């Protein structure tokens, strides 16, 4: 796919670059005692999945494990086996109980797996105890999502946000990542800080925690500085009264494809979870020519780690500052209602749940008709589209035009011909209902923002405040 000038689009170049370097399985050194390793990169290869089913239906538990498998594959893993256990609550010591942990160890040996991924966020003690039993690396859902974000972050701000989230996750888990962290060091051995560091009796874990906290404070300052540029751009759009529309939704629901279809942005599109992390803002127009901005945001997922929500808060402000949200849901998913609820949980967390939304049911070309009908009944203010084929895009554009905020005034005015600049502003920033030319000037019947209505006031025949 190429642009109008024949050059490859940015997204195609990004996708080619991402696929140019792939992980090679089977090159990791087998560990005889994983508890003795202080630091380990999440280099996933052959994995076994395990989940604890505490509530909901069996189908919901299976869908959650299937999603975990997709996450693992996105991170570069080969999924060998998936296990689900019914419990009233996860075991406090080993997450799945000592008996099931022993069974898991047998499965790990028989399949040759080198990693176990748990479908939940485990406490440091649970990670340590489970690793002692299965004798391979154990990670949880949160660490897996953070690893995917680390692979896909491209911009300077995105990398800083991911690193901050990773450090926030790692800080309370240092003790569970190796008993030798409790060894005491001092003097020059204490990271070269010498006398006056923290005293000769400081343990290595204390040193590492202090370094992590220092790094986290530095990253927060950097993210705050980088956020100023986005704040400046948003402020400029507000001054020009350009309405903002944000695309939000579940990961891999087709948000970037929808942005490309509406604006021709050419951003990266890949059938993978969290394919794009960096927000993209593009200019678009309604069918009547009214300009607005369309922002693509990071995708959401069930149990999105709170570390990521906090770290990406400045990025998610693109959603909180929007006047309209296009909530994209994958109509071909096995449980689209769960996608809708998971996204709304995060929207409530960041304070964006009161913003008007249009539910965009995407992938209509691959979805079941009964599922689409069920979603339309559940979400009356919705539209069925296919970003791949273009189905339903005209209806979506009309809905966006109808729901765009900012057109507070409806007026009739006769604008002199020497004020063509005002007529141009009405076309750019407002909605022209009717226009004709007479001897006195251009007759306009339009809906416009309040500030533009003030400028047109001297030429207005009548002004009506719209609800």
Secondary structure, 3 states (H helix, E strand, C coil): CECCCCCECHHHHHHHHHHHCCCCCCCCCCCCCHHHCCCCCCCCCEEEEEEEECCCCHHHHHHHHHHHHHHHHHCCCEEEEEEEEECCCCECCCECCHHHHHHHHHHHHHHCCCEEEECCCCCHHHHHHHHHHHCCEEEEHHHHHHHHHHHHCCCHHHHHHHHHHHHHHHHCCCHHHCHHHHCECCHHHCCCCCCCCCCCCCEHHHHHHHHHHHHHHHHHHHHHHHHHHHHHHHHHHHHCCCEEEEEEEECCCCHHHHHHHHHCCCCCCCCCCCCCCCCEEEEEECCCCCEEEEEECCCECCCCCHHHHHHCHHHHHHHHCCCEEEEEEECCCCCHHHHHHHHHHHHHHCCCCCCCEEEEEECCCCCCHHHHHHHHHHCCCEEECCCCCCCCHHHHHHHHHHHCCCCCEEEEEEECHHHHHHHHHHHHHCEEEEEEEECCEEEEEEEECHHHHHHHHHHEEEEEECC
